[in-house]
Amino acid sequence: MAILTVEIPDDVKKRCESLFIGHTIEEMLAQLLEEALEQESVHRRTKAAVDRLLTRRAATKPVSAESIQTARLAGRS
């Protein structure tokens, strides 16, 4: 396990201790870091997916609404 030295203002520490009774500052910081890592991971996956969709869209010819409607109707027959 790594050691991290962080200075936390006294008022913030007191507020945390009063809200998160029974939890240490270390536990709270570890949880916050885990959540931040997960959010960043989701953000990066989402960005990659959007980039792939935009790349596909740029390489695809536009289709008219009439063509789409015709294909829908043909698929229902």
LOTIBA-954586 format. One record per residue (C-alpha): residue number from 0; chain; y, z, x. Coordinates in pm, 1 decimal, m for minus. Layout:
BEGIN
+-----+-----+----------+----------+----------+
! seq ! mol !       c2 !       c3 !       c1 !
+-----+-----+----------+----------+----------+
! NUM !   A !        Y !        Z !        X !
...
+-----+-----+----------+----------+----------+
END
This chain:
BEGIN
+-----+-----+----------+----------+----------+
! seq ! mol !       c2 !       c3 !       c1 !
+-----+-----+----------+----------+----------+
!   0 !   A !      0.0 !      0.0 !      0.0 !
!   1 !   A !    348.1 !    m84.9 !    131.2 !
!   2 !   A !    638.7 !    153.8 !    152.7 !
!   3 !   A !    972.2 !     42.0 !     11.6 !
!   4 !   A !   1287.3 !    241.2 !     63.2 !
!   5 !   A !   1546.0 !    190.6 !   m209.5 !
!   6 !   A !   1861.3 !    382.8 !   m282.8 !
!   7 !   A !   1901.1 !    452.3 !   m652.6 !
!   8 !   A !   2224.4 !    599.9 !   m785.4 !
!   9 !   A !   2178.7 !    957.8 !   m907.9 !
!  10 !   A !   2293.7 !    878.8 !  m1261.4 !
!  11 !   A !   2042.4 !    594.1 !  m1292.5 !
!  12 !   A !   1764.2 !    815.2 !  m1158.4 !
!  13 !   A !   1851.0 !   1092.4 !  m1407.6 !
!  14 !   A !   1857.0 !    846.6 !  m1699.0 !
!  15 !   A !   1518.9 !    706.2 !  m1596.3 !
!  16 !   A !   1368.9 !   1052.0 !  m1560.6 !
!  17 !   A !   1493.7 !   1151.0 !  m1905.3 !
!  18 !   A !   1364.6 !    833.0 !  m2071.7 !
!  19 !   A !   1035.7 !    797.4 !  m1887.3 !
!  20 !   A !    912.7 !   1153.6 !  m1885.6 !
!  21 !   A !    590.3 !   1189.6 !  m1690.4 !
!  22 !   A !    641.7 !    873.4 !  m1486.9 !
!  23 !   A !    762.5 !    861.2 !  m1130.5 !
!  24 !   A !   1034.1 !    630.6 !  m1005.9 !
!  25 !   A !    767.6 !    460.7 !   m793.0 !
!  26 !   A !    555.8 !    388.0 !  m1101.1 !
!  27 !   A !    853.5 !    249.3 !  m1288.9 !
!  28 !   A !    960.4 !     27.4 !   m998.2 !
!  29 !   A !    605.6 !   m100.3 !   m951.2 !
!  30 !   A !    589.2 !   m189.0 !  m1322.6 !
!  31 !   A !    926.1 !   m364.9 !  m1308.0 !
!  32 !   A !    815.8 !   m564.4 !  m1004.1 !
!  33 !   A !    492.4 !   m665.8 !  m1179.9 !
!  34 !   A !    689.9 !   m781.3 !  m1485.2 !
!  35 !   A !    936.8 !   m975.0 !  m1268.6 !
!  36 !   A !    650.7 !  m1147.8 !  m1087.3 !
!  37 !   A !    486.2 !  m1245.2 !  m1416.2 !
!  38 !   A !    813.6 !  m1378.6 !  m1558.6 !
!  39 !   A !    876.0 !  m1583.8 !  m1245.5 !
!  40 !   A !    522.9 !  m1721.1 !  m1259.5 !
!  41 !   A !    567.1 !  m1825.0 !  m1623.9 !
!  42 !   A !    907.0 !  m1975.1 !  m1543.5 !
!  43 !   A !    764.0 !  m2184.7 !  m1260.8 !
!  44 !   A !    468.4 !  m2306.1 !  m1469.7 !
!  45 !   A !    702.9 !  m2398.5 !  m1755.0 !
!  46 !   A !    939.0 !  m2582.6 !  m1521.5 !
!  47 !   A !    648.8 !  m2776.5 !  m1371.0 !
!  48 !   A !    522.1 !  m2872.6 !  m1717.7 !
!  49 !   A !    867.3 !  m2988.6 !  m1827.2 !
!  50 !   A !    906.4 !  m3190.9 !  m1508.5 !
!  51 !   A !    570.2 !  m3361.3 !  m1571.9 !
!  52 !   A !    670.2 !  m3443.6 !  m1930.5 !
!  53 !   A !   1006.0 !  m3585.6 !  m1821.0 !
!  54 !   A !    834.6 !  m3798.0 !  m1556.3 !
!  55 !   A !    592.0 !  m3935.9 !  m1815.7 !
!  56 !   A !    875.7 !  m3999.1 !  m2058.9 !
!  57 !   A !   1072.2 !  m4193.9 !  m1798.3 !
!  58 !   A !    768.4 !  m4415.0 !  m1730.6 !
!  59 !   A !    689.9 !  m4481.0 !  m2098.9 !
!  60 !   A !    840.3 !  m4757.2 !  m2308.7 !
!  61 !   A !   1025.3 !  m4642.0 !  m2620.4 !
!  62 !   A !    845.0 !  m4689.1 !  m2952.7 !
!  63 !   A !   1031.2 !  m4759.8 !  m3274.8 !
!  64 !   A !   1003.1 !  m4537.6 !  m3580.3 !
!  65 !   A !    856.1 !  m4836.3 !  m3767.6 !
!  66 !   A !    574.8 !  m4870.4 !  m3513.3 !
!  67 !   A !    496.3 !  m4501.3 !  m3540.7 !
!  68 !   A !    490.4 !  m4515.5 !  m3919.9 !
!  69 !   A !    268.2 !  m4823.9 !  m3916.2 !
!  70 !   A !     23.5 !  m4651.8 !  m3679.0 !
!  71 !   A !     17.1 !  m4341.1 !  m3900.1 !
!  72 !   A !    m58.4 !  m4543.7 !  m4209.7 !
!  73 !   A !   m326.2 !  m4745.6 !  m4027.5 !
!  74 !   A !   m489.2 !  m4425.4 !  m3908.9 !
!  75 !   A !   m514.5 !  m4293.3 !  m4266.5 !
!  76 !   A !   m708.3 !  m4594.3 !  m4391.3 !
+-----+-----+----------+----------+----------+
END
